[in-house]
Amino acid sequence: MVNLLRSGFFRYLHSTIFKICSVLTLAIALLFSYRIYRAAELNEFWFVFGTITFTILITFMIGTETSKCIRNKIPTGYTRTQIYFAELILANAFVILFFIVFLVVAVCLNVRLLSHTPLKLALQAIFGFLCMALLLANVVASLSCMISAKTASTIVCLVMIIVLFLTSAIVVAMLDQPEFHKVGALENGGEMVYWKEKNPNYVDEPWRSVLTFYRDANPYGQRAEYDEILVPFLYCDESWEKAMEATANTIGNDFLKREISETEQDYLNSIPFAIIAPIPFFILGGWFVFRKKSFK
């Protein structure tokens, strides 16, 4: 097992696709840092492009271990289980490596912007994003081990990433619809009268619970929930001064986000376990299929 991991690390580090993905990760981190510095907000595309990058890396690297390579390993004393879990460990290790590089660049370039974020919230957000990355990494690695052809596994995994992202965006937009719209009309006396009307696009039960479950189970939907909690704490120097001025000049309104609500804290405490819960099922499913594959 140790020799498999050692040779696997060598294979990753000396491959062209690893060098390309490393450059892409650094570029995405720089662009993401510039974006949140300029707009004091997050953007879902950094997570999409980040997951696409390590998806390409994992599918290409596992795909290079063709049936012939694996077949040559088995007579040397390695079991299919050892080969399978070695590939999963390598995939997770390099995803964590890319995540650390991304995180270090983003934090170093946005120290002032993130300085108003509570430390506990920042650590919980980092851990949550890491759990999402590991979930997708294990899904991609398991699928790549089950599908022998490198091109086929890459296409399947990329299509999965795109479908998850698009469906998450649609579901989040549907759930964000308000239940009522405020409408008004001018009466004969010249007085403006307002009332509430039911929003036809509002999703009622039972479908609302179904969509909420899908959003919370989808890594891209989970990312959107994290963003809603984290973004109000992101202030660049100019926006912080404006928020302080608005708070000082407005009675009864506080424009500075200083603490998270009890509901938000409960979400941050529980969602990482929900994120990583499916990982063992994907790993075991991939292992079961991999053990039954024919390498003749």
Sequence and secondary structure as in RCSB ss.txt:
>XXXX:A:sequence
MVNLLRSGFFRYLHSTIFKICSVLTLAIALLFSYRIYRAAELNEFWFVFGTITFTILITFMIGTETSKCIRNKIP
TGYTRTQIYFAELILANAFVILFFIVFLVVAVCLNVRLLSHTPLKLALQAIFGFLCMALLLANVVASLSCMISAK
TASTIVCLVMIIVLFLTSAIVVAMLDQPEFHKVGALENGGEMVYWKEKNPNYVDEPWRSVLTFYRDANPYGQRAE
YDEILVPFLYCDESWEKAMEATANTIGNDFLKREISETEQDYLNSIPFAIIAPIPFFILGGWFVFRKKSFK
>XXXX:A:secstr
 HHHHHHHHHHHHT HHHHHHHHHHHHHHHHHHHHHHHHSS  HHHHHHHHHHHHHHHHHHHHHS HHHHHHHGG
GT  HHHHHHHHHHHHHHHHHHHHHHHHHHHHHHTHHHHTTS HHHHHHHHHHHHHHHHHHHHHHHHHHHH   H
HHHHHHHHHHHHHHHHHHHHHHHHHTS SEEEEEEE TTS EEEEEEE TT   TTHHHHHHHHHHHSHHHHHHH
HHHHHGGG   HHHHHHHHHHHHHSTT   S  S  HHHHHHHHHHHHHHHTTHHHHHHHHHHHHHH    
